[in-house]
Structures are given as C-alpha cells and as structure tokens.
Amino acid sequence: MSVNKVILIGNVGADPTIRYVDQRAVAEMSLATSERARTSASGTMIPERTEWHRLVMWDNNATTAEKYIRKGTRLYVEGKLRTRTWEDRNTIKHTVTEIYVDNMEILSRPAESR
C-alpha cells in the first residue's frame, strides 16, 4: 500500500491563472507556507522559513478559484504530488512538482476583496 497525500495551509502568492483544456477549467497558483522563527535548545536562532508550492485545480475547484481566490487568500488544501518533466526549445530539461488539489477551503480572504 502507498499514500500520496498533501495537506497545506498557507497564503496565495498571486492571483490564480485560469485556462481551459477541452472546456475544463484549470487554475494554477502559488501557495506560501511558513515555519516560524525560533530558538533551538542550544540557543541558536533559526530564522523563519518560507516554502512555495505550485497548486493545480481542475473543474469546480478551478471555477471557485477564479471567482473567489486572490493574492493573499489563506487556503487549506488537500491533494496529491505530481512531478512532470519537459524539454524547452533549447533542449533544456525542466522538472516541476505540483500539488493537484482534490479539496480546498478558503480560510480568509485579503481585506481589499471583502
């Protein structure tokens, strides 16, 4: 048995980009998660650390994202990791890991969009 499950709570980094593939809505956006700064047991200061995640949403989640999600929106997402590789025009190989979102919940929206 194996499990591919990701759960994240974070803030959207930019307004989602929406496109349509065979009349299916697809939303892509970045999500930032942060670990607070802290002091270790030995007294060493550990600075805040922010990780950026690339989210991909399809169909109903994508249309919801198009209507309600903007930069700064706080989201709870559940999904699975997908890694894809492609080659550009200069034959340079690129690899990206994305979270394909199965479920999401808007926790709060930025003040200017309320």
N, C-alpha and C positions, 0 to 999 in steps of 0.2 A: 504494500500500500504506500502511496505517496500523497503529499498535500502541497498544493501551490496556492497559498492564500496570503494576501497582504491586507493589513488594516492600518490606515493612516489618518491622523488628524492634523491639519495644517492650514496654511493660508495660500490662496491662489495668487500666483506671481504676476499674471497678466490676463486680460480679458481672453476668454476662450476663442479659438479659431474654429469656425464651423464650415464644413464642406459636405457634399452629398456624393455618395458612391451608390450607383444604381438605385437612386431615390431613397437611400437610407442615410439619415443624418449621422455625422461623425463630428464629435467635438474633441479638440486637443487643447491641453493647457498644462502649465507647470504648477506644482504644489510644493511649498516650502515647509519642512518640519525642522524644529529646532530643539536642541538639548541645552538646558540652562547652564550658565557658567557656574562653577562650583570649586570648592577647595577639597582636595583629596585628603585622606587620613594622614599623609605625611606632610601636609601643609602646602602642597603645590597647587597653584592656581590653574585651573583648567578653563579655558575660555569657552564662550558659547559656540556651539557648532550647528550650522545650518546645512541640511541636505536638500537638494532639489530633485523632485520626481516628475516624470512625464506621464500625464494621465491621458487615456484614450477612452471616450464614452461613445456608445452607439445608441441609435434609435431613441427611446423615450428619455433616457438619461441625457442624450445629446440635445434634445429639444428643450429639456428643463434647463440645461446649462446655458443654452442660447438665450433663454428668457430671463433667468434669474442670477446667474453667476457672473461676477465681475472681479476685477483685480481687488484683492483684499478680503474676499469672501472666505469665511472659515468653513472648511468642509470635513466631514467624516466620510471616508471611502473604504469600501471593501472590494477587492478584486484579485487578479492573478498577474504574476510576472510573465511578460513575453519579451524575448530578445529577438531582434531581427538584424540582418546584415545586408548591405547593398554596396554596390560599387559606383562611384561617380564617373563623370566624363573623363577625368584624368586617371582612371583606373585605381583610384584610392579607395580602399575598403573602409566602410564605416559600420559601426555596430552601435545599436541603441537598445536600452532596456526600458520598457514601458509597463505601466500598470493598466491593464484592461479592467475597467471599473464594472462590477456587477451591481453593486448597491452604493448609494450615496445619500447623505443627509446634509442639508445646509444648516450649519450651526449658528452662523450670524452673517450679516451682510455688512459691507462697508457703510459708514454713516451717510455718505452722499447719495446712496442708492435707496435709502429707506423711504 
